Amino acid sequence: MSESSIATRTLASRAAIESVAAEWRALEQATPEATGFQTPVWRLACESAASAPRLVTVRENGRLVMLLPLQIQRLCGATVARWLGEPIAQYGDALALPGPGRPAWFAAAQAEIAGWTDVDLLALSGLRADSVLAACGAPVAPADPSRFAAPYVDLTPRLRRHRSIERRMKKLAAHGPLRLEAVAGPAARREAAEQALAFKNEWLRRRWRYSAALSDSDVVACALALAEKGALRAHRLWAGARLAAVELGLRREGVYRSLIGAYESDLAEGAPGHVLTLMLLPALAAEGIGRFDFLPPADPYKLAFSTGVTAMGALYRPYNARGAMAALVLSRLRPVAKDAIHALAACGLPFDSLLRRFRRAGGAPHPLDGESPDSTEKKFSPRAPKAI
């Protein structure tokens, strides 16, 4: 029996990436750990002029066995390779066939990335404890569980009641009968996404907060396109004729992942967002969905519903001093700075401009809240791989 041959390749042009689309989709279906955020439609819909997509493919005896969908951006004064689709894609991971070859495949992929002369740092965030990279034995640094754990609700047992929310439902029902709508059709889903983003922007405005993602036309266009294509599902909660809340999420296999939840701020007393979740859980269970994933961070309202949490982590590989400094800022300093700025903003102080600068420098992302990278990019020229 001949020895297996492992070969890696970097795909940087649109034509080269599209040439492996069918294999990419097949590999996503064959990866047990895939979350739905790794499909070509998700990753490529989020491509923009501000980022340069770069896929790493690993083949064994000619067969695609691992794929890392990455993009190149400027963050914290460094050129960073991160997951393609960030910040809207909340989980990052490689795709890989199951089997004992995964560690060798990932080692080959890392050597390929180390050969990129224009990258200072490999920053792979959004890694679940049950991710492909964790299974490969990658040294994933655990994230602060109070920030980035991913709460979930197990829908298989009988769902528990939430009497406090049920009491507040009565206030919401004063505006009319409550009705949960599963939005159908491309135009209606796009409209629901627009409504969700409008609700979210109003919520941010009232709290003196700023979202770099929601102010980024590329990110907004990505969210609307994903909803229109059906990659994002949409549900709306109505109180009579009044739209109270909107939920956008995606389903893969038996798991539903909640990406964006937003509500009419004037109806906050009736907890419309919580009411929508309370009504949505049994509706999804009736479809055969076994788990509702809130996604990180571990906000208090999510923990009030959840039956468990999934730990999160990140992998940082600096290739020079500039990359090491960027890794320090991204992993350690930005969460502290973000909390400080939001605490000041909560006091009603107008720190919008400071928060904008922070996010552009690599502020911590959350659902539809990410960075605006510089447009300057170095020229891509492969170099000989070095040991990692």
N, C-alpha and C positions, 0 to 999 in steps of 0.2 A: 504494500500500500504506500503510495507516495505521500510525502509530507504536505500538509495544507499550506497554501500560499495566501498571505494576507497582504492586501494592497490598499493604500489610501489615496484619496484624490480630493482636491479642493475645487468646488464649483462656484464660480463668482459671476458668471454672466447669466442673464435671464434665459437664454436658449439652453445653456448647459443644465440649469436647474430644472427647466421644464422637461428636459429629456429624461429625467429620472422620476417624473411625477407619478407614473403608474407604479413603479417599484416602491416609491415613498409611501403611497397609499397602502400597498400590500404589506409593507413592513409595519406601518402603524397598526393595521388590523392584527398582525401577528405578535405585537408587543403587549404582553399582559398588563404591564404597568402604565400603558398609555392613558392619558386623562382626557383626551379630546382636544387639548390645546396644541397637539403636535401634528395635526393633519395639514396637508398642503394648503387647503383653503384657508385655514386659520393663519398660518404663518405668512403666506404670500399676500393675503389680503391686507396685511399690516405693513407691507413694504412701503417705504416712502423715499422721497428724494434726500431726506436727512440721514438715511442709513444705507449701508451697502450690504446686501445679503451675501452670505458666504457659507455654503454647505460643505461639511466634511463627510465623505462617504468612505465606508470601510467594507471591502469585499474579501471574501474568503473563497478561493477557487472560482472567482468570477461572480459569485452570488452576493448581493447586497445583504450584509448582516448587521450593520450599524450605521446610523445617520445622526449627525448633530447639526440642526438648523441654527446657524448663527448670523449675526449682523455686526458690522463694524461702526462704532460711534465714538464721538469725542465726549468724555466725561471727566470732570475733575482735572482738567489739563492733560489728560492722557488719552491714547487711542485704545479703546476697549472692545474686545470681542465678547458679546453677550448673546443671549437667546434672541433669535429672530422673532419679532412679534411683541417684544416688551415695549411699553408697559402694559398693554391691554391683556396679553396672555399671562395669567397669574401663576401657572406652573411651568417650569422649564425642565426639560429632561432630554436625554438621547432616546432614540428608538433602536431596539435591538432584538434579534431573535433570542428566544430562551436558550440556555445551554451553558456549559462550562467555558466556552470560548470568550465570553464577554470581557473579562479582565484584559486579555490579550488584545482584543479589538479596541478597547478604550485606550490602552497604552499606545497603540498605533495611532489612534486619533489625536492623542495629546502630542505625540512626536510630530505629526503633520502640522498642528497649530503652532508648535514651537518654532517651526520653520518660516513663519510669516514675519518678515522684517518690519512690517508697519504696525505691529500690535505690541503695546506695552503690558497689557493685562488681559488675562482670560477671567471673566467674572460670570460664573454660572450660579445665579440665584434662583429662588423659587423651587428648590429641590425638596421633594417629599422624602420622608424617612423610608418609604417603600418604593423609591425611584429606581430606575435602571442603574444610574451611576452609583447609588448607595449599594446596590447588589453587586456592582463591580468591585467594591472595596475601595472606592474613591474616598479620600480624606475629607468628607463633608463636614464643615464646621456647623454645629447646631446653632440655630437662631434663638433669640430670646423668646421663650414660649409665651410670654405675656404679650408679645407683639405679633409674631408671625406663625404661631400654630394655626392649623386649619380645623376649625370645629365642624362637626357633621352630626346629622341626625339619622339614626338607624330606623328605617321605616318598617322593618319586618315585624317587630312586636307591636302591641297595641300602643298607639300614640297617647302620651299623657296629656291631660288637660292643662290649660293655662288660664286660670280663673281671672287673673288680673287683666289679661288682654280681653277676655270675654266680657268683662265689665265695661271696658273702654269701647268695645264694639258697639254698645248701645248708644254711645254719644255719636259715633260715626253713622249708625243706622238712622239717626234723627234726620239725616239729609236724604234718606230714601233707602229702599231695600238694597242690601249688599249682594253683589253679583260678581263672581270670579269668571273672567273671560279668557279662554285659551285663544290667543290671536292667531288667525289663519290667513295665509296669502302674503306674497312679497310686499305689496304696497302697505297693507295693514301692519305687518311686522316693522317695516321701516318707520311708519308713523308712530308706533309704540316706542321705538328706540328714540325717536326725536322727543317724544313726550317725557321719557325717562331722563334724558340728558337735560331737558329744560327744568324739570323738577330738581335735579341734582345741582344745577347751576344756581337756582334760587336758594336752595338749602345752604350752599357755600356762601352766597352773598350775604345772607342773614347772619352768618356766623363769622364774618370778616375773614373768610378763608379764600385761598386761591388754588386752583388746580391747573398746573401746567398742561396736563393731558387734555382737559376739557377746553382749554384755550388753543389747543393745537389742532388745526384743521385736518391734518393727516390722521390723527388718532380718532377724531370724531367721524371722519369719512370711513375709517376702517370699521368702527362699531356699527354704523348704519348699513354698510355693505354686508357685513356678517349677518345682520338681522334680515336684510332683504333676501340673501341667499338661503336662509333657513339654517345656517350654522348656529345662529342664536335663536332660541325659542323666546316667546314673549307671552306674558300673562298680565292682564289688567284687572284691577279691582275698581268696581263702580259702586257709588253710593247714590242710588237713583240714577239721575242723568249726569251726575258729577263724577269725573275721573278722580279717584282718590290715590291710587298708587300703581306703579308699573314694576314688573320684575323681568329681567333678561337673564337667561342662562343657557347652558348647553347640556346635552345628554350624550353619554357614551355608555353603551351596554346598560347595566342596571344602576348607574349613578347619574344624578342630576347635579350640576354645579351652578351655583347662583353667582352670576358675575356682577350685575348691577341691580340694586333695589332702590327705588326713589319714590317719594310721595309728595302730595300737595301740602306745602308747609302750613297753609291756613287751616288744615284739618288735623294738625299734629296732636291736638287734645284727644282725638279718637284713635291714635296709634295706627294709622292706615297701613304703614309698612309692616308692622307686626301682625295686623289682621290679615293682610295678604298672605304672609308666610303661614299663618295658622290655617288658612283655608287651602293653601296650595299643597301642604304636606299630605293630607289624605287623598287629594286629587292625583298626585304623583304616585302614591302607593297603589291606587286603583289601576294605574297603568302598568304596574309590575316593577316600578322603580324601588330598589331596596335601600338606597342611601341618598340623602340630601346633603350636599357638600356646600358649606357656607364660604369656602375659600378663606385665606388669611386676609387681614389680621384677626386675632381672637378678641373681637369686640365684645363688651358685656352683653349686648342684646343677643348676639349669636350664642354665647355660652348659656344663656337662659333657656334656649331651645335644645342645645346640643346634648347628645348622649356620649360623645367622645371627641377627641381631637387627634389630629395627625401632626407629628413633629415636622418642622421645616428646617432647612439648612442651606448652605451655600458653599461653593468651591471657588477659591481665588488662586490664580497662578500668575504672579508677577514675573515679567521677563527682564526687568531692569529697575533702577531706583525710582523712576517716574511711575512705573506700574505698581511698585510696592507702596508708594505714597498714596496713589489712587485707591488701592485696596484698603488701606487704613481708613481713608475718609469714607469710602462706601460701606465698609463693614462695621466701623466703630463710631466714627464721629457724626455721620449724618443722622442716625436715629436720635442722638442727644440734641443736636441742633434743631431737628424738626419738632421735637417735643417743646423745646424752649420757645420757638417761634409761634407755635400754635397756642401755647399758654399765654403769651403776650397778646395774640390776636383775640383770644377768648375774653380778654379784659376790655375789648373794644378799641384797641389801639390799631391804627392803620399801617400794618406792616406788609401790605401787599407787595410793594416793590422789593423788600428784603426777601420775602418768600419766593418771588419769581427768580431772583438771583440764586437762591439756595437750590431750587429745583433744577435750574439750568446747570448748576455745578454738580448735580448728581444726587439730589434729594431723594429720600426713600419713596419708592412708588407704592401705590395701593390701587385698588380697582379704578381704572380710568384716571390715574393721576401719576404722570411720569415726567421724565426729563425732556428738555429741548436741547439736543446736542448742537455743537458748533458745526458749521457747514464745511470747515476745513478738514481735509483728509490727506493722509500721506499716500504716496504711490505704493501699490501692492506689488511686491516682488518676492517670490519664495526664496528661502535660504535653506541651507542644509539643516536637517533636524538635529536638535541637541537633546541630551538626556534630561529627563524631568525627575 
